[in-house]
């Protein structure tokens, strides 16, 4: 496993299909640093909202309610503000569409400036990922924060693997592949839930 630095990332951005790295659009050459690449906050948001339900059910009980019903969709244009309130979960994506080759994976983290405001970001992208990078935002501070759509909010570090990998899980395409807008959790679609139900019914 090797961290890709600026020159190697630039080579990958111009490489042939099998080894190409896709990051579009790159609005500013300053997005690419010596060992990381800044990614921008996207347009679309899914905002968690309070409901009369006591909890979000990921086990699909008799009175199951879709996870998407606990979120409200909203959109802002480039340069507009989005207010992230304390203790609020907001799902969004990067402005950039990212395509990773099969021999690379990526770590995504908040830029230091946003960590210091109490908005950490921590996720990673598996080899072969395609889509706008999903971001889960949470304001750990006491004050609302105005985020600007298009701001450089997080950074991506790319790593080369010794062996290329396919973007699959146990023979199936992954749940969040190819998305360009935020998507709510698919925890209620996990295959192990049916297995756990069968174990419970036996007992």
N, C-alpha and C positions, 0 to 999 in steps of 0.2 A: 504494500500500500504506500503510495507516494503522493504528497501534496503537490498539486499543480500550481506553478507560479505564473506570473503575468505572460511571459513569452510563450509558455506552453499552452496557456488558455487561448491566446491569440492564434496560435497554430491550429488548435482544435476548432476554433470558430470558422476557420477557412478550409478545414479538412474535408476529405471525401466522405460519402454518406455513412460508411460503417463506423468511422471514428469521429464524426462531426459532433460538435457541441452547438446546440441551438439556443440562443438567447435573444429574443426579439420583443419589442424594440429596445435597442441601446440608445438612450437619448443623449448620453454624455460620455466622452472618453474617460472622464474622471471616475466613472463607476467601477472601472477595473483598477484595483490596487496591486500591490506587489504579490500578495498571496490570497486575495479575496476579491469578490465582485459584489458591489452594492446592488440591491434590488429595491424596486419602488412599490409604494402602496397603491393597490388597484382601486377600481371604481365601485365595485359591488360589495355590499355588506349584509350579513344575516345577523340580526341583533336579538339576543335572548330577551324574552318578555315574561313577565309574571302571569300565571294563569290561576284558575281556581283549583287546578289539580294539585294534589299533595306532593307529587313526584313525577319525574320522567321515567317511564317504564321501558326498559330495554329487553324485557323478557316476554313481551307480547302476551300479557294476561288477558282475561276475558274482556276487560274494559280498556284494552289497549288504545292509546291515542298516538298518532304518528309523531315522530320526533320533530319533524318540520313545523308542526303547529306551535311549538314553543319558541319559534324564531320569526322575526318580521324582516322582510326584505326591503332594502333601501339602496339608493344609488347616488353618487356624487360625481361631478365632472372634474376634470383635471384642474388642480389649483383650488378647488372648493374645500371647505372644512367638514370634517366628521368628528363629532364629540364622543369621546370614549369616557363613560362615567365609571366611578369607583365600583368595584365588585361586579362588573358587567362582562359577560362573555360575548365576544363579537367574532364571527367567522368572516374572513375575507380572503383575498388572494393578492399575489404580486401583480403589478402592471405587466411584467414581462412573461412571455410564454417561454418555457424552458424545455428543452429536449436533451436528455443525457444519453451518451453512447453506452453500450453494454459493458464497457470496462471502466466506468466511472460512477461514483456516488457522490452525494453532496450533503454537507452539514449546513443548516440554516440557523442563524442566530440574530438577535436584535443588535443593531449598532449601539455602541456604548452610550450615545446621547439619549436613546430611548430606554435603555436599561436604567439609566439614572433618573428617569421620570417614573419608573415603576411599571414599565411595560416590557417584560421579557418575552422573547420568542425563542423557541427551541424545537426544531424538527429536522428531519433528514429525508433525502430523496434516494430511492433505490436505483440501481443501474437500469437504464432504459426508460426512466420516467419521462412522461410527456404531459404537459399541461401548465397552467399558471400555478405557481407554488401556493398551496393552501397555508394560510396563516391563522392561528388561533390567538386572538388578542384578549388580554385581561389587564385591567387597571388595578394594580396593587396599592396605589396611592390613595390619598384622601380627597384629592381635587380632580374635577373633570379635566380632560386633556383634549385640546383641539388638534387633531391630526390633519395634515394637508394631503389630499390625494395627489399622488405622484412624487411625494417626498421619498428620499432614500432611507428606508426604515430598517432594513435588515441586510445582512451580508451572507454570501454563499462562499464556502470553501469547498473546492473540488479535489477529489482523491482518485487516483488511478489504481485499479485492482490488478493483481497478477493474472487472474483468470476472468474473462468476460462472464457476465451473469444475465439470465433472462428475467424480465420483470413479471414474474408469476409467483403465486403462492399455492403450493401443493397442487400444481397443475391447472390452477384457475387464474384468470386475469384479476388483478387487484381491484379493490372497490373504488379507489379514487383516481383511476388512470384516465388521463385525457380531459380532465375538467378545466374549464376556463372561467368558471364562476364558482363562488363558495358553495360548498355542499355540507349539509348537516351530517352528523354522525350516522354511520351505518351499523352501529353496535347491535341493533336489534336484528340485523341480518346475519350475524355471525353463525357459522354452521354448527359450532359447538353447543349452541343453546338447545337445539332439538335433541342432541345427545344427552345433555344434562336433564332435560325433561323426561327422557326415557328412563334414566337412572332413578329419578325421583319417583316415577310411577311404579317401578318395580319394588321400591322400598315402601 
